[in-house]
């Protein structure tokens, strides 16, 4: 038995999609212009096919697929570097865009990348045999982080994530730990950047830089600190 699955994803026009993937190091393995525009790209074990639809709206796309890898950190770093070299910056909003690298609540370390066709490619590495979503924590700020991260990264709803974080940070009778505060501010800066809200992103970055963490605490939020550094570039 030698089956494999190859997703066929929509786009409005083929060429911008091919340009994006070749920038990432993919090879165009097939291209057909008529009777129906169609193309295929490959990078290592990743194969993606695309078809064009004239009436298709990339910004309203729900198309997605999962790519599993055994070194998600390396792939994320490579794709970011290639995109920065091509665009002069790492695109983190609009189309195309690439998101931060994060550990999810369902045992996967992943990042999301959306191509010019609006297709969301979820690239991840399994970190646990338990692939079920963990239940939301009961503690106030851990719960806010849990739900905000799901909205921002699984549902791609940065506005919803922003509301949850802002509500948590406005609480007067409870205060987050330094680690929780750093993580909330990092995610708030992230979603503000995706929404094009420069003022809020700048404010969150400044507040995050003022949070004091011990060496052990810094290690526990390494991904968040890396994301803050990326957003500050």
C-alpha positions in Angstrom: 0.0 0.0 0.0 1.6 3.3 -1.1 -1.1 5.9 -0.8 -0.5 9.6 -0.3 -2.8 12.6 -0.2 -2.1 15.8 -2.2 -4.3 18.8 -1.5 -5.6 20.8 -4.5 -6.1 24.4 -3.4 -7.9 27.3 -5.1 -6.6 30.7 -6.2 -7.7 33.5 -8.4 -4.6 33.4 -10.6 -1.8 30.9 -10.6 1.4 32.9 -11.1 1.4 34.9 -7.9 1.0 31.7 -5.9 3.8 30.0 -7.8 6.1 33.0 -7.2 5.4 32.8 -3.5 6.2 29.1 -3.2 9.3 29.4 -5.3 10.5 32.1 -3.0 10.1 29.6 -0.2 12.3 27.1 -2.0 9.6 25.0 -3.7 10.0 23.7 -7.3 7.2 24.1 -9.9 6.8 20.5 -11.0 3.8 21.1 -13.3 2.0 24.0 -14.9 -1.0 24.1 -17.3 -2.5 27.3 -18.7 -5.4 25.8 -20.7 -8.0 24.5 -20.8 -8.0 25.1 -17.0 -5.2 26.9 -15.1 -3.5 24.3 -12.9 -0.1 23.9 -11.3 1.9 21.9 -8.8 4.8 22.7 -6.5 7.0 20.5 -4.3 9.7 21.0 -1.6 11.0 17.8 -0.1 8.0 15.8 0.9 5.6 18.7 0.7 3.4 18.7 -2.5 0.7 21.2 -3.2 -1.5 21.6 -6.3 -3.5 24.7 -7.3 -6.3 25.5 -9.6 -7.5 29.0 -10.7 -11.1 30.4 -10.4 -11.8 33.8 -11.9 -14.6 34.6 -9.4 -12.5 33.5 -6.4 -11.8 35.9 -3.5 -8.6 35.1 -1.7 -9.3 37.3 1.3 -12.5 35.3 2.0 -10.9 31.9 1.6 -11.4 29.1 4.1 -9.1 26.7 2.2 -6.5 25.1 4.5 -4.3 22.0 4.8 -1.9 20.5 7.3 1.8 19.8 6.6 3.5 17.6 9.2 7.3 18.0 9.7 9.9 16.6 12.1 11.7 20.1 12.4 9.1 22.8 12.5 11.6 25.3 14.0 14.0 25.0 11.1 11.2 25.3 8.5 9.8 28.4 10.1 13.2 30.0 10.3 14.0 29.2 6.7 10.6 30.5 5.4 10.9 33.7 7.4 14.4 34.3 6.1 13.4 33.7 2.5 10.4 35.9 2.7 12.4 38.7 4.3 15.0 38.5 1.5 12.3 38.6 -1.1 10.0 41.3 0.4 12.4 43.3 2.5 10.3 42.4 5.6 8.5 39.3 7.0 4.8 39.7 6.0 2.7 39.2 9.1 -0.7 40.5 7.9 -2.6 40.7 4.6 -1.7 38.2 1.8 0.7 36.5 1.8 1.6 36.3 5.5 3.4 34.0 8.0 2.5 33.6 11.6 4.6 33.0 14.8 5.8 29.6 15.9 3.8 28.3 18.9 3.0 25.3 21.0 -0.7 24.6 20.8 -3.1 23.2 23.4 -3.5 20.0 21.3 0.1 18.7 21.4 1.4 20.3 18.2 4.2 22.9 17.7 3.1 24.9 14.6 2.9 28.0 12.6 0.4 29.2 10.0 1.3 30.5 6.6 -1.2 32.0 4.2 -0.3 32.2 0.5 -1.5 34.9 -2.1 -4.5 32.6 -2.9 -5.7 32.8 0.7 -4.9 29.2 1.5 -3.8 28.7 5.1 -1.0 26.1 5.3 -0.7 24.8 8.9 2.8 23.5 9.4 3.4 21.6 12.5 5.4 19.0 14.5 3.6 16.6 16.9 4.8 17.1 20.5 2.4 14.8 22.2 0.5 11.5 21.5 -2.6 13.2 22.9 -4.0 15.3 20.0 -7.1 16.4 21.9 -7.5 20.1 22.9 -6.6 20.5 26.5 -9.5 21.9 28.7 -9.4 25.6 29.3 -7.6 26.5 32.6 -9.7 27.8 35.5 -7.3 30.5 36.6 -8.3 33.9 35.1 -5.2 34.8 33.1 -4.3 31.3 32.0 -7.8 31.0 30.8 -7.6 34.3 28.9 -4.4 33.2 27.2 -5.9 29.8 26.3 -8.9 31.3 24.6 -7.1 34.2 23.0 -4.5 32.0 21.5 -7.2 29.7 20.0 -9.0 32.7 18.4 -5.7 34.2 17.1 -4.1 31.0 15.7 -6.8 28.4 15.2 -9.7 30.5 14.1 -7.6 33.4 12.7 -9.7 35.9 14.6 -7.2 38.5 15.9 -10.0 41.0 16.8 -11.7 38.4 19.0 -8.3 37.6 20.7 -7.7 41.3 21.3 -11.0 41.7 23.1 -10.2 38.8 25.5 -6.7 40.1 26.3 -7.9 43.7 26.8 -10.6 42.5 29.1 -8.1 40.5 31.2 -5.6 43.3 31.4 -8.3 45.8 32.6 -9.1 43.7 35.7 -8.5 45.5 38.9 -9.1 42.9 41.5 -6.6 40.3 40.0 -3.2 40.7 38.5 -1.3 38.3 36.3 2.1 36.9 37.2 5.1 38.4 35.3 5.1 35.4 32.9 1.4 35.6 32.3 1.7 39.4 31.7 4.6 38.9 29.2 2.6 36.3 27.3 -0.5 38.4 27.2 1.4 41.5 26.0 3.3 39.4 23.4 0.0 38.0 22.0 -1.6 41.5 22.1 1.2 43.0 20.1 1.0 40.2 17.7 -2.7 40.5 17.0 -2.5 44.3 16.9 0.1 44.0 14.2 -2.1 41.6 12.2 -4.9 44.1 12.5 -2.7 47.0 11.4 -3.2 48.7 14.8 0.3 50.2 15.1 -0.3 52.3 18.2 -1.5 49.4 20.2 1.3 47.1 19.0 3.9 49.7 20.0 2.3 50.2 23.4 2.2 46.4 24.0 5.8 46.0 22.9 6.9 48.8 25.3 4.9 47.3 28.2 6.4 43.9 27.5 9.9 45.2 27.5 9.3 46.6 31.0 8.3 43.2 32.5 11.1 41.7 34.7 11.6 38.0 34.4 14.1 35.6 36.1 16.4 33.5 33.9 14.1 30.5 34.4 11.0 32.5 33.5 12.7 33.8 30.4 13.4 30.2 29.3 9.7 29.3 29.9 8.5 32.1 27.5 11.3 31.7 24.9 8.8 31.6 22.0 7.0 34.7 23.3 10.3 36.6 23.6 11.3 35.6 20.1 8.0 36.8 18.8 8.5 40.2 20.6 11.9 40.5 19.0 10.5 39.7 15.6 7.7 42.3 16.0 10.3 44.9 17.1 12.3 44.5 13.9 
